[in-house]
């Protein structure tokens, strides 16, 4: 049986991207309230919710 993470199926989840990449993505969208979820760069097994 293959294991999978439910978080990988969440549309706002972007995986292991940097803070700089996050800022570029949200800046390109350019709308207040735009958000995404990414893996934390500093804490294992945690996520960061990033909001413009």
SULMOWO-V498891 format. One record per pair of residues at least 12 apart in sequence whose ideal C-beta (glycine too) atoms are under 8 Angstrom apart, sorted by the first residue. I is the first residue (numbers start at 0). J is the second residue. D is the distance in whole Angstrom. If there is no record, write none. Layout:
# SULMOWO-V498891
i=I j=J d=D
i=I j=J d=D
This chain:
# SULMOWO-V498891
i=6 j=36 d=7
i=6 j=46 d=7
i=9 j=36 d=7
i=11 j=34 d=6
i=11 j=35 d=5
i=11 j=36 d=5
i=12 j=35 d=7
i=12 j=36 d=5
i=12 j=37 d=7
i=12 j=46 d=8
i=13 j=35 d=5
i=13 j=36 d=7
i=13 j=37 d=5
i=14 j=37 d=7
i=14 j=38 d=6
i=15 j=37 d=7
i=15 j=38 d=4
i=15 j=40 d=8
i=16 j=37 d=5
i=16 j=38 d=8
i=17 j=40 d=7
i=18 j=40 d=7
i=21 j=35 d=7
i=21 j=37 d=6
i=21 j=47 d=8
i=21 j=49 d=5
i=25 j=49 d=6
i=25 j=50 d=8
i=25 j=51 d=4
i=26 j=51 d=7
i=28 j=51 d=7
i=29 j=51 d=8
i=30 j=51 d=7
i=31 j=51 d=6
i=32 j=50 d=7
i=32 j=51 d=7
i=33 j=50 d=7
i=33 j=51 d=4
i=34 j=48 d=6
i=34 j=49 d=6
i=34 j=50 d=4
i=34 j=51 d=7
i=35 j=48 d=8
i=35 j=49 d=5
i=36 j=48 d=6
i=36 j=49 d=8
i=37 j=49 d=6
